[in-house]
Amino acid sequence: MTPYSLHPIQIDRKRGISNGDPELTHIYSFFAKSNKYRSLFKYIIRAEKYDDCFAIKFYCARCKHSEYKYSRVLNLFSAIETKRIMETCASVIPNLLIQYPDCSFAFNGSRTYDKANYVEGPQKTQRYRIYIELVRRLFGEEMFNIINFDESSSCLFINRHSNNDVDAAKTRIFDMFANIYQIVI
């Protein structure tokens, strides 16, 4: 199954990350088909650039005003359809590497928030476990040194070509995101 077609929306440029905002954000959209509801659902992907690393985020556009837009369980898609959505989100990485060949990437498996007000714990979230498997299958470790942080459900893809000292890059990038997103481990 191939990823959905990505549609670039815009590049939002900022003046720096002094207040925690990304210096720029590539924004994409795509439509995912739900066989259960026989309908298309619009998704938004945000690739937020901080220094030499992108944080990849995505959400269903119908949740855009929710404070939990990255955490909502929608139950709209089958497992195969969900995998295709995630592969589409991952497909921004090769696109971004064309423009930013020295960049690394990061993601966080958001804590599940459902209709019954259940909030998942921060360690090894369901999303994180799924993303890790998908990442390993799609990218391997030839170009990236993939580093998992189970305690915070986060993962870094350290670009091997631009970071000779992977441990220093790991510490620098993790500390940057820990400060921006207030990650506690």
LINHUKA-V354427 format. One line per field, one symbol per residue. psi: psi as a letter, one per 20 degrees, with the letter a starting at -180 (. if undefined). burial: + if it has 16 or more other ideal C-beta (glycine too) atoms within 10 Angstrom, else -. A space follows every 10 residues. Layout:
psi=???
burial=???
//
This chain:
psi=pqqrpqopgr ooprjrkhji qqhqppprrr pppohgilrq ppqpponppo dkppppqqqp hijhipikhi ipohlhqrgg hgghghhggh ihghghhghm ijqrqqrpnq ppoahjkppq riplrggghg ggggggghhb kghqoppqnh hjlqqqnpoh hinhnhgggg gggghghhgg jlpp.
burial=--++-+---- ------+--- -+--++-+++ -++------- +-++++++++ -+++++++++ --+-----++ ++---++--- +-++++++++ +++--++--+ --++++++++ +++------+ -+-++-++-- ++--+---+- ---++++++- -++++++++- --+--+--++ -+++-++--+ --+--
//
